[in-house]
Amino acid sequence: MQIFLYLCNQFQSIRNIRATMTKQLKPGSLCLHSGYEPKNGEPIELPIVQSTTFKYDNSDEMAMLFDLKKDGYFYTRLANPTSDAVARKICTLEGGVGAMLTSSGQAANFYAVFNICESGDHIVASTEIYGGTFNLFGVTMKKLGIECTFVNQDASEEEIQKAFRPNTKALFGETISNPGCKVLDIEKFARIAHRNGVPLIVDNTFATPVNCRPFEWGCDIVTHSTTKYMDGHATQVGGCVVDSGNFDWLAHADKFPGLCTPDESYHGLTYAKAFGKMGYTTKLVAQLMRDLGSIPGPQNAFLLNLGLETLAVRMERHCRNAEKVAQFLHDDPRVAWIDYPGLADDKSHALAEKYLPNGSCGVMAFGLKGDRETAIKFMDSLEMINIVTHVADVRTCVLHPASHTHRQLSEEQLQAAGIAPDLIRLSVGIEDVEDIIADIRQAMDKCF
């Protein structure tokens, strides 16, 4: 029960940080100075509190924690100083009120949805999402009794509206889709979601809060795979859920009984009433994390924080390199097509100009003239660029989604998700851009 008091204090701490820092510091500075503020004589770098539990001098002090009369930590599955500091940093960067770290991006998306859904409910999601998330929503969560209808995010509002049902509880999309690199019209999706009395959940992994803050465009909940750009160095797997605090759960109480009716596992407490804007985050931690336990270790949180400290600098380099690589591919006659929002003739360029004026990310999708085997030969011919499952790393890497990340999908599902057989996902790193282009050129020379 102590976790309730802790989260309320965390909320106040975040509000104080935002009041004193957000008005003064830009994202690049917040990456370094938010979340953890060392006092006089304390370490400048975030300490690793590598402990599962926390000692108290007597049973009365422990009892006070459970009675909400004393603040403090008692078990890392619910709260840990290292992880909480990193969650506060991401929360501040996104402009939210509460955040929770998870053990992976997949866990973050599951928690974000499952926190407001139960058996018999329904969600709507864009087809332009990561293959693992597509499978999570379309297959695994269906086994839990939660159905998902996938929609074309570029369809009209009227067409997308047809997917909604009385039991729909959320609308989901990705700021920049993985791997198709399509930009989501966040305002359009927010209008549709709010017209139906449900929150908009946006996976902001590729853009990061450095290049886009979805809350400013009407989004209600943001998720991240912190494994990607936030870490940036392939050292930890993690995720994060951030709540804007803007969705009025009580105004739609009949849709969200988990937040708006008493939780018998906590003596009849009602989250939305007891914790206001922190109700969603409190339930995430106190109920879901308590029962499912997909926590990151303190060491992983520490490594994530190191990545966050240079996020703004790296994103600038990623975008600058990617724009040059994308233009090279665009102009090479051996390339059949390319999707990158930074290109002036890309179909997502107008949305990128609106939502991502400082750059999108380092990821692009393209296809070579030829067939599926041409794509495979191209990747096998690369010398510096790595063939890996990973993406959004400091090192340039490449993947063939139809053979790897999306191989669990049928041909029909691949087509619906916009995954062409020849699609190559290229994640441009921060190496010298001339070396990246030279490696791509020599690999293509071997294919044609």
PyMOL commands that set and color helices and strands:
alter all, ss='L'
color gray80, all
select helices_A, chain A and resi 2-22+27-33+59-66+81-94+105-114+131-143+157-161+186-195+208-211+214-217+250-252+257-260+264-266+271-292+298-309+311-331+349-355+372-380+411-416+433-445
alter helices_A, ss='H'
color red, helices_A
select strands_A, chain A and resi 98-102+122-126+147-151+168-174+200-203+221-225+239-243+335-339+363-368+386-387+397-399+424-427
alter strands_A, ss='S'
color yellow, strands_A
deselect
rebuild
show_as cartoon
